């Protein structure tokens, strides 16, 4: 089982967390002013790289907070987590 280090609670088993998707995805300032294609791109398209990747996680069965996580998608190794 993967141990994810919550920045507030410390290392916990992965079943206490929920993946929140790619980190640092910027929402359009005014969604009413973007085209349907741009809105669909924001909602559905993510990079999904092989290797080091910045993600958002939520500690749902603990502090309930979101945090950033740098994870290697090939090995599942957690490089670092941050508030």
C-alpha positions as CSV (number, residue, x, y, z in Angstrom):
1,X,0.0,0.0,0.0
2,X,1.2,3.5,-0.8
3,X,1.9,5.8,2.1
4,X,1.1,9.4,1.3
5,X,2.6,12.0,3.6
6,X,-0.1,14.5,4.5
7,X,1.5,17.9,5.2
8,X,-0.7,18.2,8.3
9,X,-1.2,14.7,9.6
10,X,2.0,12.9,8.5
11,X,2.2,9.6,6.5
12,X,-1.1,7.8,6.1
13,X,-2.3,4.9,3.9
14,X,-3.6,5.8,0.4
15,X,-7.1,4.7,1.2
16,X,-7.5,7.8,3.4
17,X,-7.1,10.1,0.4
18,X,-8.8,11.0,-2.9
19,X,-7.0,12.1,-6.0
20,X,-7.9,15.6,-7.0
21,X,-6.4,15.7,-10.5
22,X,-3.6,17.7,-12.0
23,X,-2.3,20.6,-9.9
24,X,-2.0,24.1,-11.1
25,X,-4.8,24.0,-13.7
26,X,-5.9,27.6,-14.2
27,X,-9.6,28.2,-14.5
28,X,-10.6,30.8,-17.1
29,X,-11.2,34.2,-15.5
30,X,-14.6,34.6,-17.0
31,X,-16.0,31.2,-18.2
32,X,-18.8,33.0,-20.1
33,X,-16.2,34.6,-22.5
34,X,-14.5,31.4,-23.6
35,X,-15.5,29.2,-26.6
36,X,-17.0,25.8,-26.1
37,X,-13.7,24.2,-27.2
38,X,-11.7,26.2,-24.7
39,X,-14.1,25.3,-21.9
40,X,-14.0,21.6,-22.9
41,X,-10.2,21.8,-22.9
42,X,-10.2,23.3,-19.4
43,X,-12.7,20.6,-18.1
44,X,-11.3,17.5,-19.7
45,X,-7.8,17.7,-21.1
46,X,-4.9,17.1,-18.8
47,X,-1.2,16.3,-19.5
48,X,-1.1,12.8,-18.0
49,X,2.7,12.5,-18.3
50,X,4.8,9.4,-17.7
51,X,7.2,10.4,-14.9
52,X,7.2,13.3,-12.4
53,X,3.8,14.9,-12.1
54,X,2.2,17.6,-9.9
55,X,-1.1,16.5,-8.5
56,X,-3.8,17.6,-5.9
57,X,-4.9,15.2,-3.2
58,X,-7.4,15.5,-0.4
59,X,-7.1,13.8,3.0
60,X,-10.8,12.9,3.2
61,X,-10.5,10.5,6.2
62,X,-8.2,12.8,8.2
63,X,-7.9,16.5,8.2
64,X,-10.0,17.0,5.1
65,X,-7.5,19.4,3.5
66,X,-6.3,19.6,-0.1
67,X,-2.5,19.6,-0.7
68,X,-0.1,19.4,-3.6
69,X,1.9,16.3,-4.3
70,X,4.8,15.7,-6.7
71,X,4.6,12.0,-7.6
72,X,6.4,9.8,-10.1
73,X,3.6,8.1,-12.1
74,X,5.9,5.3,-13.2
75,X,7.0,4.1,-9.8
76,X,4.3,5.8,-7.6
77,X,7.1,7.2,-5.5
78,X,6.0,10.4,-3.7
79,X,8.8,13.0,-4.2
80,X,7.3,15.7,-1.9
81,X,4.0,17.1,-0.6
82,X,3.2,20.7,0.3
83,X,0.4,22.8,1.8
